[in-house]
Amino acid sequence: MSSGEKTFPQYGPICGCCAPVPWWSPPDAEEASKDGPRRDAPRLLNSFTKTKVPFVPLDGNRVGWYICGPTVYDSAHMGHARNYVNFDVIRRVMTDYFRYDVRFIMNVTDIDDKIVMRAHLRRSEAMIAAAEAVGGLDALIAPLKALLASGEKNLGEQEALTASLCAAIVAKDPTKVADPDWTVQDGYLALAHAFEAEFMEDMRLMGVARPDALTRVSEYTEKIVQYIQTIIDRGYAYESNGSVYFDVPTFEQSPNHKYAKLNKEALKNVELAMDGEGALAADASEKRAENDFVLWKASKPGEPRWPSPWGLGRPGWHIECSAMCSDILGEAVDINGGGIDLNFPHHENQLAQSEAHYDIKQWVNYFVHTGHLHIDGLKMSKSLKNFITIRAALKMYTARQIRFLFLLHQWSDPMDLTPVQEGDAVTGFQQMEAAVIAEKTFVEFFHSVKGALRGLGCAAGYSVDQEHTWGDEERALSSAIDAARAGVHAAMIDNINTPAVIKSLKELVGGVNKYLGSVAADAVRPLLVESAARYVTMILACLGVAETTGGIGLGDIAGGGGEGRGSDSKEEAMAPVLDLVVKFRDEIRALARSGADAKALMQACDRVRDVGLPELGVKLDDREGGALWKLSTPEELRREAQREAEAKAKKEEQKRREKEEAARKAAEKEALAKVSPNELFKQGEYAGLYSKYDEDGLPTHDKDGEELAKAQRKKLAKTQAAQKKEHDKFLAKAAADQLGKAVI
């Protein structure tokens, strides 16, 4: 190392497992309590300390929260679903349970190497397809195909070859090219907008609440340039060949700053740091130190570009979040979040940039990271081609079931999914069974509660004619409610431990079910039962798996899923039900007139239960004293019927196999019974094992001529005796069968 080369001072404890706690300062608790007393604050797993620390807002009850949104170059997969559903749950709990006033910001990365390359690829493939349709352009098609096949990232050459091919197509047949004036400056953004819209729709379908503000890189290029200039002015960045790089050694040696707050090995992990520069990164020789990272990239041919004091270029990846978050939340941020894969280099560099820009020691107070989603142990990612899109998952399960899947795993821990496949097609996930069961537990609970209240004639929880005094059963249920509240609260303040929350709620469900089963139907205390059901509904709503309607039950969680229903006329809403009732009445009348028996009438009733009502989203459970109706969705009831049919088919298949196995064993037993005990040890499994036998066919010597031990002969004699018993039965049965034939 040369004497003039910058070095980094030793940072923190030598042990790699120790958390970098000296570089994190807890916020002022007195400032947070100025709005008055409130419920206990949660302890969040803070990536700065690698421990759970009490959450204290910067400003009273107000919370500024920024999360890194999607890079919109392809469809979102289940890994994205877990990340954004987890943050949706944490946000809902912080807002609806802990009652913080949260301002939730999410960015969209719509300027990125992946988007630019994907836009060029789509354009090139479209022109190749059009040229092949026109014909006679093989000489222009061949070099473009060769470049694409090579994997080289020479976008300038690719753009030129594609443009030449486009011009040739237009010259032959202008109708074959819809956008002959296509440029990457517009083309990349059209691609990004399409996938952003798809992503936002995926989030709506998953019941993820919209952010309070959405920031796009493409709308922030001017402010990003200004942000970078401030960092340069403070001496923490430099220009090189039209690009701008963050000066990590200078920042690190400043007494007010510290690099590697989130990842202690950040200064050593140069290879991973370079992954954050993008696939189209410039030569590393432009940088003064290997740990320096790009803030502004000088654009090369084939890349979109924006003006700056350093020449035409585009923002680096990390700087976008610093500039956009700072624009809305300023120089102090309560929470910054994202997937754990963003911990380094993205979040580490984001922190450094922002703290350099404001020249402050601590820009973010809490960094929270969600755990990876793995497929059979490997991180789900597009690069590994092991991803399942959100749309594909929603064809197999409901949004609520997927959310339950994530709730049953702690948000900060890694989670594994094991696909269930039929050939190459993924038909489900093994871990979803627990989620489906959890959902059904709560669905059945709410149906039971509503059924009990309807049975009392007080669906609203109160009737003047109903007795309300408490006995031992009511006091036990009240204790169960108190225990559930305590368990849920303990879980909520413990890093928002959703698996423990669900566990406490299920215990309360068990307590209510026990109560309903132990008291007479007309002795149920409706207010107490309704209180328990409302509490379960409220907590499930905080977790995003129930609708906040003020009633009890799960409702419809997909955002906008119920739009327009309030305007439906009564006739439109009732028409399908009335059609079914009229059709059923007509069928019963026709059967009665024809003198049909009870079986035919019962079959008609079963068709209404199994076919007609499920298509309207109604399930009937036959019970003593009258059927219980339950509201669901036609799709979910179809899925439930399919699962029941599959389970029944599996059970019948198991029975068939067991019957075949029993028949095989019986046939083997019968065949063995035909063998005389004197011949037993001379054939079958015993053939070749012995060389001498006594007069009854019992072996005396093994195949090598050695005399058998007394204990061994005794064991063989026992086997022979059992065979004689079975053989005698066979002979007796054969004689009886022969006699029967003779009599006939």
Stockholm file with secondary structure:
# STOCKHOLM 1.0

chainA/1-744         MSSGEKTFPQYGPICGCCAPVPWWSPPDAEEASKDGPRRDAPRLLNSFTKTKVPFVPLDGNRVGWYICGPTVYDSAHMGHARNYVNFDVIRRVMTDYFRYDVRFIMNVTDIDDKIVMRAHLRRSEAMIAAAEAVGGLDALIAPLKALLASGEKNLGEQEALTASLCAAIVAKDPTKVADPDWTVQDGYLALAHAFEAEFMEDMRLMGVARPDALTRVSEYTEKIVQYIQTIIDRGYAYESNGSVYFDVPTFEQSPNHKYAKLNKEALKNVELAMDGEGALAADASEKRAENDFVLWKASKPGEPRWPSPWGLGRPGWHIECSAMCSDILGEAVDINGGGIDLNFPHHENQLAQSEAHYDIKQWVNYFVHTGHLHIDGLKMSKSLKNFITIRAALKMYTARQIRFLFLLHQWSDPMDLTPVQEGDAVTGFQQMEAAVIAEKTFVEFFHSVKGALRGLGCAAGYSVDQEHTWGDEERALSSAIDAARAGVHAAMIDNINTPAVIKSLKELVGGVNKYLGSVAADAVRPLLVESAARYVTMILACLGVAETTGGIGLGDIAGGGGEGRGSDSKEEAMAPVLDLVVKFRDEIRALARSGADAKALMQACDRVRDVGLPELGVKLDDREGGALWKLSTPEELRREAQREAEAKAKKEEQKRREKEEAARKAAEKEALAKVSPNELFKQGEYAGLYSKYDEDGLPTHDKDGEELAKAQRKKLAKTQAAQKKEHDKFLAKAAADQLGKAVI
#=GR chainA/1-744 SS CCTTSCCCCCCSCSSTTSCCGGGCCCCCHHHHTTTCCCSCCCEEEETTTTEEEECCCSBTTEEEEEECCCBCSSCCBHHHHHHHHHHHHHHHIIIIISCCEEEEEEEEBCSCHHHHHHHHHHHHHHHHHHHHHHCSCHHHHHHHHHHHHHTCCCHHHHHHHHHHHHHHHHHHCGGGCSCTTCCHHHHHHHHHHHHHHHHHHHHHHTTCCCCSEEEEGGGCHHHHHHHHHHHHHTTSEEEETTEEEECHHHHHHSTTCCSCSSCTTTTTCHHHHHHTTCTTCCCGGGSSSTTCEEEEEECCTTSCCBCCTTCSEEECHHHHHHHHHHHHHTTCEEEEEEEGGGIIIIIHHHHHHHHHHHTCSCSEEEEEEECCEEETTEECCTTTTCCCBHHHHHHHSCHHHHHHHHHTSCTTSCEEECEEEETTEEEEETTHHHHHHHHHHHHHHHHHHHHHHHHTTCTTSCCTTSCCCCCHHHHHHHHHHHHHHHHHHHHHHBTCCHHHHHHHHHHHHHHHHHHHHHSCGGGCCHHHHHHHHHHHHHHHHHTTSSCCSSSSSCCCCSTTTTTTGGGSCHHHHHHHHHHHHHHHHHHHHHHHHTTCCHHHHHHHHHHIIIIITGGGTEEEECCTTSCEEEECCHHHHHHHHHHHHHHHHHHHHHHHHHHHHHHHHHHHHHHHHTSCTTTGGGSGGGTTSEEEECTTSCEEEETTSCBCCHHHHHHHHHHHHHHHHHHHHHHHHHHHHHHHHHHC
#=GC SS_cons         CCTTSCCCCCCSCSSTTSCCGGGCCCCCHHHHTTTCCCSCCCEEEETTTTEEEECCCSBTTEEEEEECCCBCSSCCBHHHHHHHHHHHHHHHIIIIISCCEEEEEEEEBCSCHHHHHHHHHHHHHHHHHHHHHHCSCHHHHHHHHHHHHHTCCCHHHHHHHHHHHHHHHHHHCGGGCSCTTCCHHHHHHHHHHHHHHHHHHHHHHTTCCCCSEEEEGGGCHHHHHHHHHHHHHTTSEEEETTEEEECHHHHHHSTTCCSCSSCTTTTTCHHHHHHTTCTTCCCGGGSSSTTCEEEEEECCTTSCCBCCTTCSEEECHHHHHHHHHHHHHTTCEEEEEEEGGGIIIIIHHHHHHHHHHHTCSCSEEEEEEECCEEETTEECCTTTTCCCBHHHHHHHSCHHHHHHHHHTSCTTSCEEECEEEETTEEEEETTHHHHHHHHHHHHHHHHHHHHHHHHTTCTTSCCTTSCCCCCHHHHHHHHHHHHHHHHHHHHHHBTCCHHHHHHHHHHHHHHHHHHHHHSCGGGCCHHHHHHHHHHHHHHHHHTTSSCCSSSSSCCCCSTTTTTTGGGSCHHHHHHHHHHHHHHHHHHHHHHHHTTCCHHHHHHHHHHIIIIITGGGTEEEECCTTSCEEEECCHHHHHHHHHHHHHHHHHHHHHHHHHHHHHHHHHHHHHHHHTSCTTTGGGSGGGTTSEEEECTTSCEEEETTSCBCCHHHHHHHHHHHHHHHHHHHHHHHHHHHHHHHHHHC
//
